[in-house]
């Protein structure tokens, strides 16, 4: 890809000056030569990827190919894994996320994450969503906090189903509702980027369809990166798709192109079901 | 494919699942399964049996301590004897004994009164004093107060000690049985005698004066010749005191026997006489001075003035030299203070240590070393912690001896490893998805710990803490070493720095006391301790079940 030939720019502290100017237009996320190591084992090799704003990028690939690892390095969740090391440069909004002056807590506030298994806190639905705004001090008053919670639930398409039991435990909801609650929790802190790590793998088809609708709706305002094992899902929800294999970013491009006319043989093999 | 099966068939015949050998194998397998089950059942049965025996013996010997024999006294609180401005200072001994002696108007002599007074507990006057101090408005009235009997009468009333005990030990009875077999024991005219060959030695009769002969010596010689091996049985013990007199009477009656060996029936001493006639020898229980003691006691009983109410003193009173008045209040207070200190020290320190080790510590040799040592700490004998407390807390820091503060500090050394291990297990049990969720919305490490991980781990932590405290409650050795077995007759001045005792050390001191009443008091105290332990463990189980409901 042509980005590799571009001179490597370090930008520490002055994020505004170095806005990325790649061929894809306004990139929300840019990664350059990202390598991830778990102890001595290398899981990702020199990933260079630009992700445009207000769109859905799906990461596909066989199990263990490093797509989740890449996703987790975007909000530095890998920091919580002992022995994990990330090299290379990742920029969100042109700002290097490994900048020592950057606060990782703030980063995770700006980059929301939804996990494979729905993981609501064992608290009420309200407290689940209010937790993020509370710890970041986003709410000016109690009524403002309530407003944030209601808006987030509405955006996550859950308000109609739970508005009568907003103070009941979030763990009492069904799997699909729990996952939408987790999405509502993620958007409650007003992130710019939402990372989704196989958000539908634990859900039935109907709940999956609802989440996909929600993703379609959310992409109007957010940049969404979704890891998925379902190629149909990638084809349905995403505008661009990246294919990972054995820790290497094999191919990236508009979703339609990847699925109809892949350049790499490995991509072709994978999407036609030869392996994976 | 077909080739390989055919080949396999040639090489080894296919396994016949219905053959006799196969059936035998199946039978053996079943038998082994059943054996394993039987071993397990046997082990459980043995454990339950031993536990049952322990509890049964404790309850059997301890239940009597839950009632105390009391006598109702009608005491006229004479205003001329009790100063109402200072009611504690009157001569309550005189008042109490006076009221008691009123039951026995025929007892007048001082020595008899002294004997009679022993029926009342020495602590009875204090019971009356405490009553008057509490009800000063009743001075001048006649009141009915129940005061405890002294230990021997309390035990007599409960049937713990008998009125009569065996006068002879079993080895004495065995020796006597040997004599009976030899046919030398006779019962003549209601008197037990032993037939002995006596040589009436003329050398022992000076100048032929039959009156002045040393018949004692003759009997002793005869006895020695007759029972050369009965070394443990002396003739003074076996033979009546008037044995020599009987021989003298015989020789005077038959002067011709002097110089001869005669067969003489020597009378037996009282206990052996009774054994020869009735087959058993009883004597009055030496705890009671005379048979009159029983008469007095029986007369009290017949009059219905004795009662056996529940022993509230066991929980209300503190320690006492008199078992009928001794209670556990001081020990319970001391244990409470020590456990409080232990909890306040070990709970925060334990959680902080576990949190650091589990969540923050880098995985290197040093943290591994600490980890191994914490696990080892749990295996250190408690007496070692006691010595440590003695050497460090008392000698170096100069903290007071016997104080619950030091006791709690020593116990917290023992509780810490339990709490740390339990807390780490509870922290590990919090699902990682919760941490990820919290990190994912931008919580800092501190917020993840304090808002999510610790609250979710808290039931597990509390379970470990309660079990650790229950262990500490029953710990004796370290408390003994720092001297926390003080004699505490009142809980009024107890505090963190004052001398104190604890439940297990109280049990230890009571078990060491000679009075009969302390035997049942000890068992009762053990039952109280066990009740506390069972309660604490039940709370721990309840808390643990709540955590399981949550996930």
Interface residues (C-beta under 8 A of the other chain):
Chain A: X75 X77 X80 X82 X105 X106 X107 X108 X109 X112 X113 X114 X115 X117 X119 X120 X121 X122 X131 X132 X135 X136 X182 X185 X186 X188 X189
Chain B: X363 X431 X433 X434 X435 X436 X437 X438 X439 X440 X441 X442 X443 X444 X447 X451 X452 X456 X550
